[in-house]
């Protein structure tokens, strides 16, 4: 099973994300690192386990401000064996096509960034990356059709439950199970709510390919031994309805 550390970038620093309340995010204070710079935090996380991927949410870009491409490029240089997934809130297919060719990172296309279905489908095709199916406290975000049209989904997709990010409420198993039932051979990743090894085991049991985690890494609920066991576990086939 894959475990993917998460870094949320804002104003050039890593911030502590909680419940999707982005206006209230503050620079992270972590026992793993002295500061909150992206390079410090990423290096500290990579010291925990041999992670294969890193997820970066560029909140400045998502808010429409100048983004953190330089920081992402620096992370890619320092960790060349790690695949970096980046959500910048990009909705323009031409921009996503250029990023697919030159990076930095693999683009995450978030449903929340779109109000119409067809532009989202074009963005998915152009990005050649990862689709994020996004939920807030009110439910689905973005075009409703994307949640029921697996034919346009890429090979990898995230079920992102923002209300559970940093909240310690456990993964959104119900929504993950619904998505897995439609996903076929696609890889489904969970984001939001992972508290520790027990949650990773429950996700693995239903066939989730991996989980995006942050708080449980910084506060030690996911130990290096637990992380290595999860990363070494062979993939399971998702249970179908």
Phi, psi and omega in degrees: 000142181270142172237125188240110176296148182245135172237123175257119184256131174209131182054035176079003181237160172278130181246161179271112181273138178209121174058022178071012181273073194296331179292344182255005181292141179233159178307138184290143170244110187236138175292350182278340186214156180283327184236195182236020178286150180304319182292320178297311183294316180298317180296320179296319179294318181293339176287342183286322187194164181279067181296143180265338184221158175224135179254129179239124171259111179273088186293328177300313179296320179299324179281358180088011177263169175305133187273191187244041180301323181296320179294319178296318178297322177295320177297320179295322178293320184284335183229068188294338180274356184259128175279126184254118175268133184230123172258112178250003185073016181297131177238356182269120184298323180295318178296317181295325178295319178294320179293325178299327181277326189232352178072207358285142176085173176265126185286137170258123178263115183265130179302329183297339183279358187236148174250343181234151187288311187299315176299327178294318178297318179296322179294320178300314180297319183289324187289327185052040186230236188236138174261134175250117173272112194254137178231136169250192183298336180271352179119215185297142177246145180083193184296129183298329185298331185295333183282345183241010184235073184296341180300336181260359179287145173283183183292332183238133177216152181249137167260105187256108178257095188298326182294344181258353181295123178068010186260346179070028182265000183088159181294159180272076187297323182298312180291324177297317180296319177298317181291318179301325181295336180260345195282343182062232181272005180289156178268128181247130181244140180265140176222121177112119169099353182294123184258334183177196186297326180297319178294320177300318179297319179294321178292318177299321183298325181271357175100014175291136184284333182184175182222139173271129185223152177218289187304318183293340174280316185288327182264003172086004178293332172256106184279161176305321179296316179296322179294317180295321178298317180295315182294332181272349182290135179292151180295145176256157174276135181296142175284131181259150176284000000 
